[in-house]
């Protein structure tokens, strides 16, 4: 199974920084490989220090579940299929700003987590990073 390379991750982070600046929000941007291991991270100069770990948790959640963290949010509620999952795994968070990164065949090769703006800004930056360019074949 192929995972995102450091060079691919670095190029994607640069795209995320540009989008963050466009939005006027300092962000923390984390990219992990398909197993949830950190490949690339940036904390912009004006990003909140407290959101460093949140960005990493969003990326890991997207990699582990191969979906956006907010997509599993409803399932973790009382009576849901994964109720209480965040208590059992400290690396998880279930709100927006994380997305899996796919190769050209639709396989997960990594994930991105973004934190520092509001949820809409975090998601917008994560989408830019996830889409990247034609780096992934």
C-alpha positions in Angstrom: 0.0 0.0 0.0 1.4 3.4 -1.0 1.4 6.3 1.4 1.8 10.0 0.8 5.5 11.1 0.5 7.1 13.9 2.3 7.5 15.8 -1.0 3.8 15.4 -1.8 2.8 16.4 1.7 5.0 19.5 1.6 3.5 20.7 -1.7 0.0 20.2 -0.3 0.9 22.1 2.9 2.1 25.1 0.8 -1.3 25.1 -0.9 -3.0 25.1 2.5 -0.9 28.0 3.7 -1.9 30.0 0.6 -5.6 29.3 1.2 -5.2 30.2 4.9 -3.7 33.5 4.1 -6.5 34.2 1.6 -9.0 33.5 4.4 -7.0 35.6 6.9 -6.7 32.8 9.4 -3.5 31.4 10.9 -3.7 27.6 10.8 -2.1 24.5 12.0 -1.9 22.0 9.2 -1.0 18.3 9.8 -0.6 15.6 7.2 -0.4 12.0 8.2 0.3 8.8 6.2 -2.4 6.1 5.7 -1.5 4.7 9.1 -1.9 8.0 10.9 1.8 8.8 11.3 2.9 12.4 11.0 4.5 13.2 7.6 4.3 17.1 7.5 3.2 19.8 9.9 3.2 23.6 9.9 2.1 26.1 12.5 1.6 29.4 10.8 3.1 32.4 12.8 -0.3 33.6 14.0 -2.0 30.2 14.6 -3.3 29.3 18.0 -1.0 27.1 20.0 -3.8 25.1 21.5 -5.0 23.9 18.0 -1.7 22.1 17.2 -3.0 18.9 18.7 -6.5 19.4 17.3 -5.1 19.5 13.7 -3.2 16.3 14.3 -6.2 14.5 15.8 -8.4 15.6 12.9 -5.8 14.1 10.4 -5.5 10.9 12.4 -9.2 10.4 12.6 -9.6 10.9 8.9 -6.8 8.4 8.2 -8.1 5.8 10.7 -11.7 5.9 9.5 -11.0 6.9 5.9 -13.6 9.6 6.1 -14.0 13.1 7.4 -14.1 13.3 11.2 -17.4 15.1 11.2 -19.0 12.3 9.2 -18.6 10.0 12.2 -19.8 12.6 14.6 -23.4 11.5 14.7 -22.4 7.8 15.2 -20.6 8.7 18.4 -23.7 10.1 20.0 -25.6 8.2 22.7 -27.1 5.1 21.0 -24.8 5.5 18.0 -22.7 2.7 16.6 -19.4 4.1 17.9 -20.7 5.9 21.0 -17.8 6.8 23.4 -15.1 6.1 20.8 -13.2 9.3 21.7 -12.8 8.2 25.3 -11.2 4.9 24.1 -8.8 6.4 21.6 -7.1 9.7 22.6 -6.1 10.4 18.9 -9.7 11.0 17.7 -11.8 14.0 17.3 -15.1 14.2 15.5 -15.7 17.6 14.1 -14.8 19.3 10.7 -11.4 20.2 9.3 -10.0 16.7 8.5 -10.2 14.8 5.3 -8.6 11.7 3.8 -6.2 12.1 0.9 -6.7 9.7 -2.0 -4.6 8.5 -4.8 -5.9 8.4 -8.4 -7.5 5.0 -7.8 -9.4 6.2 -4.8 -7.2 4.5 -2.1 -6.4 6.4 1.1 -2.7 7.4 1.1 -2.9 9.9 4.0 -5.0 12.5 5.6 -5.0 16.2 6.5 -6.2 17.9 9.6 -6.5 21.7 9.9 -7.2 23.8 13.0 -7.0 27.5 13.8 -10.0 29.1 12.1 -13.7 28.5 12.4 -15.0 25.2 11.2 -15.8 26.5 7.7 -12.3 28.0 7.3 -10.7 24.8 8.7 -12.7 22.7 6.2 -11.9 25.0 3.3 -8.2 24.7 3.9 -8.4 21.0 4.4 -10.2 20.7 1.0 -7.4 22.6 -0.8 -4.8 20.3 0.9 -6.8 17.2 0.1 -7.3 18.1 -3.5 -3.7 19.1 -4.0 -2.9 19.1 -7.6 -1.9 16.4 -10.0 0.8 15.2 -7.6 -0.9 11.9 -6.9 -1.2 9.3 -9.7 
